[in-house]
């Protein structure tokens, strides 16, 4: 019995010794769970606060969006209520070219080494609406104008144009005469050579503008027409009835004798233009010379671009009535040129041009000029070009014969 009692007492002692540590572990576990519950509660509170802030931001954005929509509707209503003129557009453009000429007269020791900002031009256009527009062009030549200076300030275009029907329009004001290749399109990046070709310069004569009205349009897809009634030239015996000297430039110009010009173009193949023009004026001296009379201009040209290959060819002829022009051979003034070119990539192109012209072709003596041009164009940008060419000129006896190099840079925008 004593042994049994001892064993029971030992068991009770061991049991009481181990029970106390188990109670401590339980309290630690409960404390850890309570801490975790408090942390989760804090995270839940923070999430609820974020959701509340997000809800408030969404409500604020909705209010702002509604206000913006209301403002947009008000602005749209205001725009629609404005007259059409408020929706028109005014645009500014232009072009310019700087020339270096290094020429030598083969008949003497004379040289022509000069640099000249030949042209600085600004275009100002305005669209009144889809059918009515204004076009203008203001030019400064040779950088400096005024008494004793080489340059001029010239208004070359200033007209309004109205589309009175689909593909048909009417212009009135100051405009370029629809003849030749470069009279209407002569921005430097659009043609080869530093100087404009001498045939269109001396015979047509480029650049040539007059005042009047003109009808332009197209029909049958491939055909384009121009018909203009306008002011005319005013030549004189003092200049041997030279066509170029007869330009009045619409500066208090004589209007005793008017002119009419018609042109027809065919554009039936991609890259090809065939064109013919005719002009008539009943008195090319504005009734100031009884020995002179009417004048008729005929021109025809081809302009063809096929991939990199280009070809331009032009013929122009004036027939002048009267004893005065006939006496100096000016009753016939004519010229032609042929210009093949090859543009072998977007930046480089080469050309050759052969020109012949005569402002006194009615004379028996030789008064004809000839000139060969060879050169290269480098387009730094489609609207910026550098040019270099060499000219070899053959002139009538007793006239200067200028051979040499021309270097230029031009731009348009």
C-alpha atoms as a printed R data frame, in Angstrom:
    type eleno elety resid chain resno       x       y        z
1   ATOM     1    CA   UNK     A     1   0.000   0.000    0.000
2   ATOM     2    CA   UNK     A     2   2.772   2.338    0.838
3   ATOM     3    CA   UNK     A     3   4.326   1.632   -2.525
4   ATOM     4    CA   UNK     A     4   1.000   2.343   -4.292
5   ATOM     5    CA   UNK     A     5   0.521   5.558   -2.363
6   ATOM     6    CA   UNK     A     6   3.989   6.747   -3.288
7   ATOM     7    CA   UNK     A     7   3.351   6.051   -6.970
8   ATOM     8    CA   UNK     A     8   0.065   7.969   -6.871
9   ATOM     9    CA   UNK     A     9   1.674  10.944   -5.218
10  ATOM    10    CA   UNK     A    10   4.483  10.986   -7.760
11  ATOM    11    CA   UNK     A    11   1.984  10.921  -10.655
12  ATOM    12    CA   UNK     A    12   0.027  13.809   -9.159
13  ATOM    13    CA   UNK     A    13   3.241  15.825   -8.750
14  ATOM    14    CA   UNK     A    14   4.357  15.232  -12.327
15  ATOM    15    CA   UNK     A    15   0.908  16.140  -13.625
16  ATOM    16    CA   UNK     A    16   0.866  19.407  -11.733
17  ATOM    17    CA   UNK     A    17   4.359  20.298  -12.948
18  ATOM    18    CA   UNK     A    18   3.534  19.937  -16.694
19  ATOM    19    CA   UNK     A    19   0.094  21.599  -16.697
20  ATOM    20    CA   UNK     A    20   1.382  25.079  -15.964
21  ATOM    21    CA   UNK     A    21   3.659  25.353  -19.066
22  ATOM    22    CA   UNK     A    22   0.763  24.283  -21.314
23  ATOM    23    CA   UNK     A    23  -1.359  27.177  -19.999
24  ATOM    24    CA   UNK     A    24   1.423  29.674  -20.834
25  ATOM    25    CA   UNK     A    25   1.611  28.470  -24.447
26  ATOM    26    CA   UNK     A    26  -2.113  28.892  -24.782
27  ATOM    27    CA   UNK     A    27  -2.022  32.455  -23.565
28  ATOM    28    CA   UNK     A    28   0.821  33.283  -26.021
29  ATOM    29    CA   UNK     A    29  -1.122  31.796  -28.901
30  ATOM    30    CA   UNK     A    30  -4.242  33.734  -27.985
31  ATOM    31    CA   UNK     A    31  -2.222  36.958  -27.734
32  ATOM    32    CA   UNK     A    32  -0.681  36.385  -31.180
33  ATOM    33    CA   UNK     A    33  -4.112  35.793  -32.700
34  ATOM    34    CA   UNK     A    34  -5.457  38.944  -31.121
35  ATOM    35    CA   UNK     A    35  -2.506  40.923  -32.521
36  ATOM    36    CA   UNK     A    36  -3.170  39.501  -35.969
37  ATOM    37    CA   UNK     A    37  -6.858  40.371  -35.687
38  ATOM    38    CA   UNK     A    38  -5.986  43.973  -34.761
39  ATOM    39    CA   UNK     A    39  -3.585  44.189  -37.783
40  ATOM    40    CA   UNK     A    40  -6.255  42.846  -40.118
41  ATOM    41    CA   UNK     A    41  -8.719  45.348  -38.697
42  ATOM    42    CA   UNK     A    42  -6.272  48.197  -39.363
43  ATOM    43    CA   UNK     A    43  -5.767  46.993  -42.966
44  ATOM    44    CA   UNK     A    44  -9.536  46.743  -43.418
45  ATOM    45    CA   UNK     A    45  -9.985  50.279  -42.107
46  ATOM    46    CA   UNK     A    46  -7.287  51.568  -44.501
47  ATOM    47    CA   UNK     A    47  -8.940  49.754  -47.444
48  ATOM    48    CA   UNK     A    48 -12.311  51.251  -46.555
49  ATOM    49    CA   UNK     A    49 -10.721  54.717  -46.422
50  ATOM    50    CA   UNK     A    50  -9.117  54.198  -49.886
51  ATOM    51    CA   UNK     A    51 -12.410  53.036  -51.327
52  ATOM    52    CA   UNK     A    52 -14.146  56.080  -49.920
53  ATOM    53    CA   UNK     A    53 -11.505  58.398  -51.432
54  ATOM    54    CA   UNK     A    54 -11.765  56.603  -54.797
55  ATOM    55    CA   UNK     A    55 -15.549  56.911  -54.714
56  ATOM    56    CA   UNK     A    56 -15.251  60.638  -54.067
57  ATOM    57    CA   UNK     A    57 -12.714  61.012  -56.941
58  ATOM    58    CA   UNK     A    58 -15.009  59.147  -59.337
59  ATOM    59    CA   UNK     A    59 -17.906  61.393  -58.377
60  ATOM    60    CA   UNK     A    60 -15.702  64.493  -58.872
61  ATOM    61    CA   UNK     A    61 -14.530  63.249  -62.313
62  ATOM    62    CA   UNK     A    62 -18.102  62.597  -63.335
63  ATOM    63    CA   UNK     A    63 -19.059  66.137  -62.396
64  ATOM    64    CA   UNK     A    64 -16.026  67.562  -64.267
65  ATOM    65    CA   UNK     A    65 -16.827  65.462  -67.346
66  ATOM    66    CA   UNK     A    66 -20.408  66.649  -67.309
67  ATOM    67    CA   UNK     A    67 -19.232  70.281  -67.067
68  ATOM    68    CA   UNK     A    68 -16.739  69.750  -69.929
69  ATOM    69    CA   UNK     A    69 -19.463  68.247  -72.113
70  ATOM    70    CA   UNK     A    70 -21.698  71.209  -71.415
71  ATOM    71    CA   UNK     A    71 -18.885  73.618  -72.388
72  ATOM    72    CA   UNK     A    72 -18.171  71.622  -75.586
73  ATOM    73    CA   UNK     A    73 -21.828  71.757  -76.544
74  ATOM    74    CA   UNK     A    74 -21.914  75.513  -75.930
75  ATOM    75    CA   UNK     A    75 -18.733  75.986  -78.026
76  ATOM    76    CA   UNK     A    76 -20.109  73.854  -80.850
77  ATOM    77    CA   UNK     A    77 -23.331  75.859  -80.833
78  ATOM    78    CA   UNK     A    78 -21.312  79.093  -80.998
79  ATOM    79    CA   UNK     A    79 -19.204  77.837  -83.926
80  ATOM    80    CA   UNK     A    80 -22.281  76.724  -85.834
81  ATOM    81    CA   UNK     A    81 -23.907  80.096  -85.263
82  ATOM    82    CA   UNK     A    82 -20.899  81.985  -86.719
83  ATOM    83    CA   UNK     A    83 -21.044  83.116  -90.383
84  ATOM    84    CA   UNK     A    84 -19.070  81.143  -92.968
85  ATOM    85    CA   UNK     A    85 -16.285  83.745  -93.106
86  ATOM    86    CA   UNK     A    86 -15.215  82.795  -89.580
87  ATOM    87    CA   UNK     A    87 -14.384  79.284  -90.830
88  ATOM    88    CA   UNK     A    88 -12.148  80.429  -93.722
89  ATOM    89    CA   UNK     A    89  -8.362  80.034  -93.714
90  ATOM    90    CA   UNK     A    90  -5.481  82.357  -94.532
91  ATOM    91    CA   UNK     A    91  -2.202  80.798  -95.659
92  ATOM    92    CA   UNK     A    92   1.319  82.135  -96.153
93  ATOM    93    CA   UNK     A    93   3.898  80.736  -98.563
94  ATOM    94    CA   UNK     A    94   6.751  81.845 -100.741
95  ATOM    95    CA   UNK     A    95  10.037  81.099 -102.453
96  ATOM    96    CA   UNK     A    96  13.438  82.645 -103.004
97  ATOM    97    CA   UNK     A    97  16.730  82.117 -104.815
98  ATOM    98    CA   UNK     A    98  20.327  83.280 -104.452
99  ATOM    99    CA   UNK     A    99  22.576  83.224 -107.543
100 ATOM   100    CA   UNK     A   100  26.337  83.283 -108.084
101 ATOM   101    CA   UNK     A   101  27.283  84.034 -111.712
102 ATOM   102    CA   UNK     A   102  30.880  83.568 -112.871
103 ATOM   103    CA   UNK     A   103  30.797  84.365 -116.597
104 ATOM   104    CA   UNK     A   104  33.280  85.612 -119.184
105 ATOM   105    CA   UNK     A   105  32.532  87.347 -122.486
106 ATOM   106    CA   UNK     A   106  34.248  85.366 -125.238
107 ATOM   107    CA   UNK     A   107  34.296  88.406 -127.540
108 ATOM   108    CA   UNK     A   108  36.148  90.655 -125.083
109 ATOM   109    CA   UNK     A   109  37.937  90.596 -121.749
110 ATOM   110    CA   UNK     A   110  34.761  91.463 -119.839
111 ATOM   111    CA   UNK     A   111  33.758  89.333 -116.879
112 ATOM   112    CA   UNK     A   112  30.549  89.030 -114.907
113 ATOM   113    CA   UNK     A   113  31.349  87.804 -111.414
114 ATOM   114    CA   UNK     A   114  28.477  88.675 -109.128
115 ATOM   115    CA   UNK     A   115  26.246  87.391 -106.363
116 ATOM   116    CA   UNK     A   116  22.581  88.337 -106.371
117 ATOM   117    CA   UNK     A   117  19.607  87.476 -104.200
118 ATOM   118    CA   UNK     A   118  17.561  87.370 -107.342
119 ATOM   119    CA   UNK     A   119  14.105  86.856 -105.899
120 ATOM   120    CA   UNK     A   120  12.357  86.952 -102.536
121 ATOM   121    CA   UNK     A   121   8.665  86.147 -102.894
122 ATOM   122    CA   UNK     A   122   5.739  85.869 -100.484
123 ATOM   123    CA   UNK     A   123   2.328  84.337 -101.208
124 ATOM   124    CA   UNK     A   124  -0.682  85.386  -99.174
125 ATOM   125    CA   UNK     A   125  -3.888  83.455  -99.886
126 ATOM   126    CA   UNK     A   126  -7.267  83.460  -98.202
127 ATOM   127    CA   UNK     A   127 -10.205  81.061  -98.455
128 ATOM   128    CA   UNK     A   128 -13.473  82.920  -98.014
129 ATOM   129    CA   UNK     A   129 -15.361  79.658  -98.409
130 ATOM   130    CA   UNK     A   130 -15.138  76.427 -100.406
131 ATOM   131    CA   UNK     A   131 -15.828  78.242 -103.683
132 ATOM   132    CA   UNK     A   132 -14.304  81.699 -103.258
133 ATOM   133    CA   UNK     A   133 -10.651  82.559 -102.570
134 ATOM   134    CA   UNK     A   134  -8.055  85.312 -102.856
135 ATOM   135    CA   UNK     A   135  -4.513  84.719 -104.207
136 ATOM   136    CA   UNK     A   136  -1.584  87.135 -104.104
137 ATOM   137    CA   UNK     A   137   2.157  87.175 -104.772
138 ATOM   138    CA   UNK     A   138   4.554  89.951 -103.778
139 ATOM   139    CA   UNK     A   139   8.155  89.880 -105.012
140 ATOM   140    CA   UNK     A   140  11.380  91.720 -104.220
141 ATOM   141    CA   UNK     A   141  13.963  91.391 -107.004
142 ATOM   142    CA   UNK     A   142  17.707  91.890 -106.551
143 ATOM   143    CA   UNK     A   143  17.380  92.535 -102.807
144 ATOM   144    CA   UNK     A   144  17.318  96.356 -102.962
145 ATOM   145    CA   UNK     A   145  14.924  98.722 -104.713
146 ATOM   146    CA   UNK     A   146  14.679 102.486 -105.021
147 ATOM   147    CA   UNK     A   147  16.277 105.281 -106.989
148 ATOM   148    CA   UNK     A   148  19.561 104.149 -108.459
149 ATOM   149    CA   UNK     A   149  19.166 100.621 -107.078
150 ATOM   150    CA   UNK     A   150  19.054  97.443 -109.206
151 ATOM   151    CA   UNK     A   151  15.968  95.891 -107.663
152 ATOM   152    CA   UNK     A   152  12.200  96.209 -107.806
153 ATOM   153    CA   UNK     A   153   9.234  95.485 -105.586
154 ATOM   154    CA   UNK     A   154   6.522  93.928 -107.741
155 ATOM   155    CA   UNK     A   155   2.994  92.711 -107.220
156 ATOM   156    CA   UNK     A   156   2.802  89.740 -109.578
157 ATOM   157    CA   UNK     A   157  -0.536  88.256 -108.554
158 ATOM   158    CA   UNK     A   158  -3.596  89.613 -106.771
159 ATOM   159    CA   UNK     A   159  -6.905  88.118 -107.842
160 ATOM   160    CA   UNK     A   160 -10.114  86.590 -106.559
161 ATOM   161    CA   UNK     A   161 -11.197  83.209 -107.899
162 ATOM   162    CA   UNK     A   162 -14.700  81.783 -107.838
163 ATOM   163    CA   UNK     A   163 -15.672  78.195 -108.632
164 ATOM   164    CA   UNK     A   164 -18.891  78.819 -110.504
165 ATOM   165    CA   UNK     A   165 -19.342  75.128 -111.354
166 ATOM   166    CA   UNK     A   166 -17.675  71.804 -110.738
167 ATOM   167    CA   UNK     A   167 -14.201  71.913 -112.416
168 ATOM   168    CA   UNK     A   168 -14.820  75.454 -113.719
169 ATOM   169    CA   UNK     A   169 -13.707  78.747 -112.191
170 ATOM   170    CA   UNK     A   170 -13.468  82.457 -112.913
171 ATOM   171    CA   UNK     A   171 -10.651  84.719 -111.728
172 ATOM   172    CA   UNK     A   172 -10.501  88.509 -111.803
173 ATOM   173    CA   UNK     A   173  -7.574  90.760 -110.972
174 ATOM   174    CA   UNK     A   174  -3.837  90.486 -111.526
175 ATOM   175    CA   UNK     A   175  -2.729  87.028 -112.718
176 ATOM   176    CA   UNK     A   176   0.008  85.166 -114.602
177 ATOM   177    CA   UNK     A   177  -0.646  84.753 -118.323
178 ATOM   178    CA   UNK     A   178  -1.340  81.072 -119.168
179 ATOM   179    CA   UNK     A   179   1.520  80.449 -121.617
180 ATOM   180    CA   UNK     A   180   4.661  78.319 -121.610
181 ATOM   181    CA   UNK     A   181   5.974  75.904 -118.986
182 ATOM   182    CA   UNK     A   182   7.493  78.048 -116.243
183 ATOM   183    CA   UNK     A   183   5.499  81.279 -116.460
184 ATOM   184    CA   UNK     A   184   2.992  79.973 -113.912
185 ATOM   185    CA   UNK     A   185   5.200  77.446 -112.071
186 ATOM   186    CA   UNK     A   186   8.706  78.780 -111.484
187 ATOM   187    CA   UNK     A   187   9.621  78.027 -107.861
188 ATOM   188    CA   UNK     A   188  13.338  77.024 -107.842
189 ATOM   189    CA   UNK     A   189  12.859  73.388 -106.727
190 ATOM   190    CA   UNK     A   190  10.511  72.769 -109.681
191 ATOM   191    CA   UNK     A   191  12.987  73.281 -112.546
192 ATOM   192    CA   UNK     A   192  16.594  72.609 -113.550
193 ATOM   193    CA   UNK     A   193  19.245  75.283 -113.944
194 ATOM   194    CA   UNK     A   194  20.144  78.312 -111.859
195 ATOM   195    CA   UNK     A   195  18.693  80.837 -114.307
196 ATOM   196    CA   UNK     A   196  15.376  80.363 -116.063
197 ATOM   197    CA   UNK     A   197  15.766  79.223 -119.639
198 ATOM   198    CA   UNK     A   198  16.484  82.062 -122.102
199 ATOM   199    CA   UNK     A   199  13.741  81.108 -124.577
200 ATOM   200    CA   UNK     A   200  10.862  81.586 -122.147
201 ATOM   201    CA   UNK     A   201  12.691  84.584 -120.702
202 ATOM   202    CA   UNK     A   202  13.211  86.449 -123.998
203 ATOM   203    CA   UNK     A   203  10.345  85.269 -126.178
204 ATOM   204    CA   UNK     A   204   7.290  84.543 -124.021
205 ATOM   205    CA   UNK     A   205   8.407  86.609 -121.817
206 ATOM   206    CA   UNK     A   206   8.576  84.989 -118.351
207 ATOM   207    CA   UNK     A   207   7.564  86.114 -115.773
208 ATOM   208    CA   UNK     A   208   4.571  87.778 -117.410
209 ATOM   209    CA   UNK     A   209   1.419  88.952 -115.664
210 ATOM   210    CA   UNK     A   210  -1.521  91.100 -116.714
211 ATOM   211    CA   UNK     A   211  -4.830  92.384 -115.315
212 ATOM   212    CA   UNK     A   212  -8.209  91.129 -116.451
213 ATOM   213    CA   UNK     A   213 -10.528  88.158 -116.158
214 ATOM   214    CA   UNK     A   214  -9.828  84.499 -116.899
215 ATOM   215    CA   UNK     A   215 -11.890  81.334 -117.189
216 ATOM   216    CA   UNK     A   216 -10.229  78.031 -116.275
217 ATOM   217    CA   UNK     A   217 -11.509  74.502 -116.059
218 ATOM   218    CA   UNK     A   218 -11.489  70.951 -117.319
219 ATOM   219    CA   UNK     A   219 -13.614  68.520 -119.274
220 ATOM   220    CA   UNK     A   220 -13.577  64.880 -120.382
221 ATOM   221    CA   UNK     A   221 -11.141  63.993 -117.588
222 ATOM   222    CA   UNK     A   222  -7.938  64.645 -119.559
223 ATOM   223    CA   UNK     A   223  -8.537  68.144 -120.960
224 ATOM   224    CA   UNK     A   224  -7.894  71.530 -119.323
225 ATOM   225    CA   UNK     A   225  -8.636  74.964 -120.755
226 ATOM   226    CA   UNK     A   226  -7.859  78.636 -120.027
227 ATOM   227    CA   UNK     A   227  -9.307  81.731 -121.664
228 ATOM   228    CA   UNK     A   228  -8.345  85.228 -120.542
229 ATOM   229    CA   UNK     A   229  -9.172  88.802 -121.496
230 ATOM   230    CA   UNK     A   230  -6.524  91.143 -120.140
231 ATOM   231    CA   UNK     A   231  -4.235  94.129 -120.541
232 ATOM   232    CA   UNK     A   232  -1.521  93.926 -123.194
233 ATOM   233    CA   UNK     A   233   2.087  94.731 -124.052
234 ATOM   234    CA   UNK     A   234   3.512  98.113 -125.007
235 ATOM   235    CA   UNK     A   235   6.617  97.757 -127.167
236 ATOM   236    CA   UNK     A   236   8.353 100.505 -129.127
237 ATOM   237    CA   UNK     A   237  10.836 101.129 -131.892
238 ATOM   238    CA   UNK     A   238  13.369 102.251 -129.262
239 ATOM   239    CA   UNK     A   239  13.791  98.632 -128.174
240 ATOM   240    CA   UNK     A   240  13.417  97.203 -131.697
241 ATOM   241    CA   UNK     A   241   9.942  96.063 -130.631
242 ATOM   242    CA   UNK     A   242  11.414  93.622 -128.144
243 ATOM   243    CA   UNK     A   243   8.677  91.563 -126.508
244 ATOM   244    CA   UNK     A   244  10.250  91.487 -123.044
245 ATOM   245    CA   UNK     A   245  10.638  95.259 -122.896
246 ATOM   246    CA   UNK     A   246   6.922  95.599 -123.660
247 ATOM   247    CA   UNK     A   247   5.754  94.233 -120.298
248 ATOM   248    CA   UNK     A   248   3.834  96.973 -118.479
249 ATOM   249    CA   UNK     A   249   3.469  95.022 -115.214
250 ATOM   250    CA   UNK     A   250   0.080  96.669 -114.644
251 ATOM   251    CA   UNK     A   251   1.711  99.820 -113.272
252 ATOM   252    CA   UNK     A   252  -0.460 102.652 -114.655
253 ATOM   253    CA   UNK     A   253  -0.427 100.568 -117.810
254 ATOM   254    CA   UNK     A   254  -1.756 101.716 -121.128
255 ATOM   255    CA   UNK     A   255  -5.113 100.124 -121.896
256 ATOM   256    CA   UNK     A   256  -5.829 101.375 -125.399
257 ATOM   257    CA   UNK     A   257  -5.159  97.911 -126.801
258 ATOM   258    CA   UNK     A   258  -6.185  94.792 -124.902
259 ATOM   259    CA   UNK     A   259  -5.198  91.171 -125.443
260 ATOM   260    CA   UNK     A   260  -6.838  87.762 -125.271
261 ATOM   261    CA   UNK     A   261  -5.131  84.446 -124.504
262 ATOM   262    CA   UNK     A   262  -6.378  80.883 -124.912
263 ATOM   263    CA   UNK     A   263  -4.715  77.659 -123.850
264 ATOM   264    CA   UNK     A   264  -5.610  73.987 -124.189
265 ATOM   265    CA   UNK     A   265  -3.810  71.183 -122.331
266 ATOM   266    CA   UNK     A   266  -4.035  67.396 -122.534
267 ATOM   267    CA   UNK     A   267  -3.146  65.287 -119.470
268 ATOM   268    CA   UNK     A   268  -4.290  61.897 -120.689
269 ATOM   269    CA   UNK     A   269  -1.224  59.909 -119.587
270 ATOM   270    CA   UNK     A   270   0.418  59.938 -116.151
271 ATOM   271    CA   UNK     A   271   3.357  62.340 -116.116
272 ATOM   272    CA   UNK     A   272   2.610  63.787 -119.570
273 ATOM   273    CA   UNK     A   273   1.359  67.271 -120.473
274 ATOM   274    CA   UNK     A   274   0.789  68.522 -124.008
275 ATOM   275    CA   UNK     A   275  -0.144  72.189 -124.303
276 ATOM   276    CA   UNK     A   276  -0.818  74.851 -126.922
277 ATOM   277    CA   UNK     A   277  -1.485  78.573 -126.409
278 ATOM   278    CA   UNK     A   278  -2.392  81.474 -128.638
279 ATOM   279    CA   UNK     A   279  -2.641  85.190 -127.891
280 ATOM   280    CA   UNK     A   280  -3.851  88.135 -129.937
281 ATOM   281    CA   UNK     A   281  -3.412  91.883 -129.379
282 ATOM   282    CA   UNK     A   282  -4.660  94.423 -131.901
283 ATOM   283    CA   UNK     A   283  -1.860  96.975 -131.325
284 ATOM   284    CA   UNK     A   284   1.316  95.986 -129.524
285 ATOM   285    CA   UNK     A   285   2.399  99.618 -129.036
286 ATOM   286    CA   UNK     A   286  -0.843 100.755 -127.366
287 ATOM   287    CA   UNK     A   287  -1.613 102.897 -130.444
288 ATOM   288    CA   UNK     A   288   1.518 104.996 -129.952
289 ATOM   289    CA   UNK     A   289   3.304 103.916 -133.160
290 ATOM   290    CA   UNK     A   290   1.485 104.232 -136.505
291 ATOM   291    CA   UNK     A   291   4.113 101.958 -138.090
292 ATOM   292    CA   UNK     A   292   3.216  99.033 -135.819
293 ATOM   293    CA   UNK     A   293   0.081  96.962 -135.549
294 ATOM   294    CA   UNK     A   294  -1.312  93.741 -134.177
295 ATOM   295    CA   UNK     A   295   0.608  90.854 -132.706
296 ATOM   296    CA   UNK     A   296  -0.029  87.121 -132.427
297 ATOM   297    CA   UNK     A   297   1.741  84.654 -130.129
298 ATOM   298    CA   UNK     A   298   1.811  80.889 -130.691
299 ATOM   299    CA   UNK     A   299   3.311  78.452 -128.204
300 ATOM   300    CA   UNK     A   300   3.371  74.695 -127.839
301 ATOM   301    CA   UNK     A   301   5.149  72.497 -125.345
302 ATOM   302    CA   UNK     A   302   5.626  68.990 -124.046
303 ATOM   303    CA   UNK     A   303   6.433  68.114 -120.451
304 ATOM   304    CA   UNK     A   304   6.966  64.435 -119.648
305 ATOM   305    CA   UNK     A   305   8.103  62.695 -116.469
306 ATOM   306    CA   UNK     A   306   8.554  58.912 -116.504
307 ATOM   307    CA   UNK     A   307  10.083  57.541 -113.332
308 ATOM   308    CA   UNK     A   308  13.465  59.323 -113.131
309 ATOM   309    CA   UNK     A   309  13.527  60.467 -116.758
310 ATOM   310    CA   UNK     A   310  12.197  63.906 -117.657
311 ATOM   311    CA   UNK     A   311  11.794  65.764 -120.931
312 ATOM   312    CA   UNK     A   312  10.726  69.325 -121.636
313 ATOM   313    CA   UNK     A   313  10.431  70.849 -125.088
314 ATOM   314    CA   UNK     A   314   8.922  74.192 -126.094
315 ATOM   315    CA   UNK     A   315   8.439  76.337 -129.180
316 ATOM   316    CA   UNK     A   316   7.191  79.948 -129.132
317 ATOM   317    CA   UNK     A   317   6.706  82.478 -131.926
318 ATOM   318    CA   UNK     A   318   5.458  86.058 -132.230
319 ATOM   319    CA   UNK     A   319   4.182  87.557 -135.497
320 ATOM   320    CA   UNK     A   320   4.046  91.391 -135.456
321 ATOM   321    CA   UNK     A   321   2.276  93.407 -138.131
322 ATOM   322    CA   UNK     A   322   3.444  96.793 -139.402
323 ATOM   323    CA   UNK     A   323   6.271  98.418 -141.301
324 ATOM   324    CA   UNK     A   324   8.113  99.335 -138.115
325 ATOM   325    CA   UNK     A   325   8.698  95.805 -136.797
326 ATOM   326    CA   UNK     A   326   9.386  94.527 -140.331
327 ATOM   327    CA   UNK     A   327  12.101  97.147 -140.869
328 ATOM   328    CA   UNK     A   328  14.211  95.754 -138.005
329 ATOM   329    CA   UNK     A   329  13.284  92.106 -138.431
330 ATOM   330    CA   UNK     A   330  11.085  92.079 -135.309
331 ATOM   331    CA   UNK     A   331   8.014  91.047 -137.272
332 ATOM   332    CA   UNK     A   332   9.007  87.484 -136.371
333 ATOM   333    CA   UNK     A   333  10.415  86.621 -132.945
334 ATOM   334    CA   UNK     A   334  10.804  82.971 -132.052
335 ATOM   335    CA   UNK     A   335  12.669  80.396 -130.010
336 ATOM   336    CA   UNK     A   336  12.736  76.787 -128.911
337 ATOM   337    CA   UNK     A   337  14.503  74.503 -126.482
338 ATOM   338    CA   UNK     A   338  14.815  70.833 -125.578
339 ATOM   339    CA   UNK     A   339  15.695  69.714 -122.050
340 ATOM   340    CA   UNK     A   340  16.202  66.036 -121.120
341 ATOM   341    CA   UNK     A   341  16.903  65.267 -117.470
342 ATOM   342    CA   UNK     A   342  17.528  62.300 -115.209
343 ATOM   343    CA   UNK     A   343  16.716  62.268 -111.497
344 ATOM   344    CA   UNK     A   344  18.410  59.103 -110.250
345 ATOM   345    CA   UNK     A   345  17.210  59.398 -106.641
346 ATOM   346    CA   UNK     A   346  15.270  61.769 -104.384
347 ATOM   347    CA   UNK     A   347  18.246  64.112 -103.989
348 ATOM   348    CA   UNK     A   348  20.283  64.143 -107.214
349 ATOM   349    CA   UNK     A   349  19.359  65.025 -110.773
350 ATOM   350    CA   UNK     A   350  21.250  66.064 -113.913
351 ATOM   351    CA   UNK     A   351  20.074  67.857 -117.046
352 ATOM   352    CA   UNK     A   352  21.134  69.130 -120.455
353 ATOM   353    CA   UNK     A   353  19.354  71.896 -122.350
354 ATOM   354    CA   UNK     A   354  19.791  73.297 -125.840
355 ATOM   355    CA   UNK     A   355  18.215  76.718 -126.542
356 ATOM   356    CA   UNK     A   356  17.842  78.847 -129.670
357 ATOM   357    CA   UNK     A   357  16.077  82.225 -129.857
358 ATOM   358    CA   UNK     A   358  15.909  85.287 -132.098
359 ATOM   359    CA   UNK     A   359  14.059  88.540 -131.428
360 ATOM   360    CA   UNK     A   360  14.759  89.767 -134.972
361 ATOM   361    CA   UNK     A   361  14.196  86.571 -136.911
362 ATOM   362    CA   UNK     A   362  12.665  88.507 -139.822
363 ATOM   363    CA   UNK     A   363  16.076  89.926 -140.700
364 ATOM   364    CA   UNK     A   364  18.380  88.404 -143.263
365 ATOM   365    CA   UNK     A   365  21.489  89.026 -141.122
366 ATOM   366    CA   UNK     A   366  22.205  86.466 -138.422
367 ATOM   367    CA   UNK     A   367  20.609  87.646 -135.188
368 ATOM   368    CA   UNK     A   368  20.040  84.255 -133.585
369 ATOM   369    CA   UNK     A   369  21.425  83.191 -130.200
370 ATOM   370    CA   UNK     A   370  22.151  79.632 -129.113
371 ATOM   371    CA   UNK     A   371  23.042  78.332 -125.671
372 ATOM   372    CA   UNK     A   372  23.845  74.925 -124.238
373 ATOM   373    CA   UNK     A   373  23.406  74.302 -120.511
374 ATOM   374    CA   UNK     A   374  24.686  71.304 -118.523
375 ATOM   375    CA   UNK     A   375  24.114  70.999 -114.806
376 ATOM   376    CA   UNK     A   376  23.137  69.211 -111.643
377 ATOM   377    CA   UNK     A   377  20.482  69.767 -108.960
378 ATOM   378    CA   UNK     A   378  20.805  68.571 -105.360
379 ATOM   379    CA   UNK     A   379  17.583  68.561 -103.328
380 ATOM   380    CA   UNK     A   380  18.517  68.776  -99.653
381 ATOM   381    CA   UNK     A   381  14.762  68.629  -99.042
382 ATOM   382    CA   UNK     A   382  11.917  68.379 -101.576
383 ATOM   383    CA   UNK     A   383  11.489  72.158 -101.152
384 ATOM   384    CA   UNK     A   384  15.188  73.160 -100.882
385 ATOM   385    CA   UNK     A   385  17.586  72.813 -103.817
386 ATOM   386    CA   UNK     A   386  21.225  73.589 -104.632
387 ATOM   387    CA   UNK     A   387  22.116  74.030 -108.320
388 ATOM   388    CA   UNK     A   388  25.283  74.120 -110.408
389 ATOM   389    CA   UNK     A   389  25.457  74.472 -114.186
390 ATOM   390    CA   UNK     A   390  27.745  75.508 -117.019
391 ATOM   391    CA   UNK     A   391  26.524  77.578 -119.964
392 ATOM   392    CA   UNK     A   392  28.116  77.832 -123.413
393 ATOM   393    CA   UNK     A   393  26.627  80.638 -125.510
394 ATOM   394    CA   UNK     A   394  26.915  81.391 -129.240
395 ATOM   395    CA   UNK     A   395  25.883  84.940 -130.160
396 ATOM   396    CA   UNK     A   396  25.451  86.950 -133.354
397 ATOM   397    CA   UNK     A   397  28.397  88.995 -134.587
398 ATOM   398    CA   UNK     A   398  29.075  92.014 -132.419
399 ATOM   399    CA   UNK     A   399  27.105  90.711 -129.441
400 ATOM   400    CA   UNK     A   400  28.435  89.549 -126.076
401 ATOM   401    CA   UNK     A   401  28.913  85.822 -125.701
402 ATOM   402    CA   UNK     A   402  28.748  84.772 -122.052
403 ATOM   403    CA   UNK     A   403  30.234  81.420 -121.054
404 ATOM   404    CA   UNK     A   404  30.829  80.166 -117.537
405 ATOM   405    CA   UNK     A   405  29.425  78.791 -114.300
406 ATOM   406    CA   UNK     A   406  26.252  79.481 -112.358
407 ATOM   407    CA   UNK     A   407  25.690  78.399 -108.768
408 ATOM   408    CA   UNK     A   408  22.446  78.828 -106.853
409 ATOM   409    CA   UNK     A   409  20.331  77.858 -103.886
410 ATOM   410    CA   UNK     A   410  16.542  78.085 -103.814
411 ATOM   411    CA   UNK     A   411  13.607  77.198 -101.596
412 ATOM   412    CA   UNK     A   412   9.840  77.245 -101.440
413 ATOM   413    CA   UNK     A   413   7.279  76.734  -98.692
